[in-house]
């Protein structure tokens, strides 16, 4: 069975599954070069089909999802359109249609266009953010934007009303119910290039849950999803689920607003409107959590009585008030040029501690509520943008109540095109899960389009006499030459095979450097034209990881957990607090693994610095011509491109 997954929100993407396995995946930002690009274009869909070797006529089903509040917008509605259906072609249960016929018409909506075109809303933080994610709006009139409403509201469960704090939720038994399993989708009909395909619209967090649970290999797991949606009264900021064989059961919403608070604090500290969370996580290590207060611990129900105003506003006021009381210099507050000033660093550290404490409490709540229902569940899966927070993930893995913890590399919204398709194939249509080769391990993160030999040749030819090219192939000669360059302290751009799913470079679109030289930390930040205080990650051979790093679940192949650095010889990848966001690398990573192994043989150090191959504010490079363009306009020393060693002429 072939299933097409379509995600229309920010980090828009398309996936194709064949019998439950991902056979193609295209993240729109990598081709439009707009970071976190929102809405879909038909070219992205056609590219995913071509990569999978299928036509629209071959599709059996379609899964559609979007970010909360983001309508379904496409550049060519004559070629691609979505229609909500009154009936279900597949004959599967649909709780919402059974209980409320016509629900799609009444519940459909969206706010993206309001944030883009309404003068008051466009001036807000969210409005300015959306403007960057959908720049096409600047040359469009609102009336000319083709829109299909998006349904965010599915089944209503009285017990899920946002009136229960985390303590009460922990004492409330949660058990899987078929009504809820079939309560978060609606039948749709998708028209693609003249071909009509049946399918389902899938709730945002069900897609997050699908992306992690079905990739984990677990046959039973608790699932915790949470992202940057700030509303705490509904299930739109995230849910607790139970995965059992092929079924995903929504258990209860947790009513957290944590992800939205974290993003907005990052923006308030001057770390950017789009994607400030990653910078805030790195900045936190420079400070101390002196402003942390347990009064802010809890979910929406816990906090609304304590803080009648917006909780983020209350938190920032609290931090500033405490800083003033303690005698801090407040002048640098929110100044990106002074990000590491004590007031900014300590607000970041305090926010990180709050984030960790609330998220841990939510995990304990999920575990306790399962226990109250008499369920013992051995593993936890986490997804949504908050699952990119490495220190929090590590704390949950180390001190949390679940023996096994899994996070997949595409846990942000870029992964829900995959998750929606998996949820449709398994949980809605009932196809069994495959036997896992390795529990707790994503099948492969390298799901992007691999360039052809002709693609590489054309890019090299276009660069002309600006470059010198040496052909090395893919064997030992290539790995040894990379090691030569790293030992000579050259900064290496590395481009291999298909690109990574998710926001982190994992060795197919990477910049590599020698971690032994402390100067490579500021040096590579200069090469990337980014803030000098931002840290870099180590990639370590999996078999040597325990010798160099501790306090981390191993293996850790997706750069999603923090570790304590055990040895002193790698200062370029050791953060100021003695930790590192590690990636363990085994032979499945291809030439990347061979290159690190060669470096290890030469130096005795099984670690290299790894960071994403991109410029400031840009997506990770996808195509050979983008890698060459970045190489030629930066101070990168050498580019390895699909078996070629390229230097400037």
Secondary structure, DSSP 8 states (H G I E B T S, - for coil): -EEEEEE-STT-EEEEEETTEEEEEEETHHHH--TT--SB-HHHHHHHHHHHT--GGG--EEEEE--TT--EEBS-TTTEEEEE-SS-TT----HHHHHSTTHHHHHEE--HHHHHHSHHHHTSHHHHHHHHH-GGGGGS-GGGS-EE-EE------GGGSTT--HHHHHTS-----HHHHTSSEEEEEEEETTEEEEEEEE-HHHHHHHHHHHHH--SEEEEEE--S----SSSTT-EEEEEETTEEEEEEE----HHHHHHHHHHHTTS-SSS-HHHHHHHGGGS--TT--GGG-S-HHHHTTT-SS-HHHHHHHHHHHHHHHTT---TTTT-GGGTTSHHHHHHHHHHHHHHHHHHHHHHHHHHHHHHHTT----EEEEESGGGG-HHHHHHHHHHSS-SEEEE-TT-SGGGHHHHHHHIIIIIIT-------SSTT--S-S--S----HHHHHHHHHHHGGGEEEEE-TTSHHHHHHHHHHHHTT--EEEE-SS--SSSS--SSEEEEE-TT-THHHHHHHHHHT--TT---EEEEEGGGHHHHEESS-S--TTS-EEEEE--SS-GGG--TTSEEEEEEE-GGGTHHHHHHHHHHHHHS--EEEEEES--TT-----SHHHHHHHHHHS---EEEETTEEEEE-
